[in-house]
Amino acid sequence: MGYKMLCDIKTGGCGTTNVVHHVISKCPPIFIIVLEWEKSETEKEITETTKALEWEIDISRLYKGLEQNTNYRLVSMVGYSEEEGEHICMAYEKNRWVNLRRESLAGEVVGSWKSVVRLCGERKIRPEILFYEAAPSMMD
C-alpha cells in the first residue's frame, strides 16, 4: 500500500519516514468506506465511479493479520444528489436494491446493482458512505 509516515522526534520518535502497516486481528461485523468527491462530477464520472465499486470486497487485501478471502458485501449506501440537494439512502433487501426515501416507509424499488449505477448517473447521486457486512460464510 506504500503509505508512509514521519516518526516525530518531538514525541520521542526517530525522525525517519517509515511504512505504515494496517493490521486488524478480528473481523468486525460491518466495514464502512467513505468516498470524498472533489467537484461537481458529470453523469459519466459518477456512473464510472459507481460502476467500479465492488459489491463484494476482500478486506484481507487491505489489512494484514486476516485470513485470505475475508469477504464483505455491500448492503447499504448513502449518496448525495446535488440536483435534489439531499442525501439518499439505498439498501439491499430481499435480493434487490431499494431507494429509501423519508416520505415513504416502503421505499422505491431500484432493482439490480446495474440499475443503481444507472440511477446514480442519471440523478447525479454521488455515493459517499458504503456499508458492507460480513459475507454469510464469515458469520457462521
N, C-alpha and C positions, 0 to 999 in steps of 0.2 A: 504494500500500500504506500510505502515511501513517505509517510508523514513524519516530519522531524520537529523537534522542539529544543530550545536552548535550555541547558541546565543552569539556572540562575545562580550566579555567585553570591548575590545579596542574601539568598536564603540558605547558604551553605553548600551550593552546588559546585560542580567542577568547571563551569564556564564553556563547555563544549556542546556542540549540537549532537543530539542522539536520536535514533529512530524510536518512534513511539509504537509500542506493541499493544494492540487491542485484545484484551483477554477477558473471557467470560467463562465461568466454571459451571454454571447451572442455567438451563434453558428457561427463559421467562415464558409465562403463558401467552403474552402478547408482545409484539415487536412493532414499533412505530417509526416511520420515516417521514421527515418533514422536508418539503421542497420549497426553495425560495426562488421566486421568479423575479427577474431583474427589470422587466419593462412591460409595456402593453404588447403582448405577443399576438401574432397573426393567427388566424384559424389554422393555417398549415402548421405553424410551430407548435401550437397547443395539441393538435392531432398527432403529430410525430412524437412529441414527448410522451403523451398519454399512451400511445401505441407501444412505446419502448418499455413501459412499466411492466414488470413481470407479475403474473397472477400468483405464482408460487416462487419463493426465494429460498436459497440455502444459506442461512446466516453463518455456517461454518466457514464460508468463503470470506467473511468479514472479520470474524473473531477467532482467535486461537483458543484452544482448550476444549473445543466441541468436536463431537464425532462428525464425520462427513455425512452429508445428506440430512442436516438438521433443518428440515423444511417448514416454512410458514406460508399460509395462504392469505391473500388479500380478502378481507371480509367487509371493510368499510372504508370510505374515503370522504374527506371534506375538501371541497373546492370553492374557489371564489369566482363569481361571474361578474366581471367588470360592467357588462351591459346592464345586468339586472341590479347591480350594486348590493349583492347579498351573497352569503355563504350558502352552499348547497351540500347536503349530505346524501351519499348513496351507500346502500348496504346490499350485501349479497345474502339473500334469504330464499329458501325454497327453490334452489337451483336457478336463480335469476337475480339480476340487479334491479334495485328499486330506488327511485329518487324520492327521498323522504322530505316532504315539504311541511312547513309549520302549520299551514292551514288545512292539511289533510292527514289524518292519522293513518290511513291506508297506504298512502304513497302512490306514486306513478310508476308503473312497471316500465323499466327500460329494456330489459331482456338480457342479451349476451354481452360479454366484455366488448365485442366489436361495436355493439350499439352504444355502450358507454363512451367509447373512443369517439364515435361519430357525434354524439350529443355534446361532449366536451368541446369539440372543434366548432360545431355549428353555433353553440351558445357562448363560446369563448369562456368556458369554465376551466380554470387552471387548478389542477389537483395540487393541494397543499399538504394535507396530512393523510397519510396512508396507514391504516390499521391492519396488521397481519396477526393471525393467531396460529398457534402450533398446529401443524397438519395432523389429521386424525391419528396417524400411525404413531405420532410422538405422545399423544395423550393417553395411550393405552397403559 
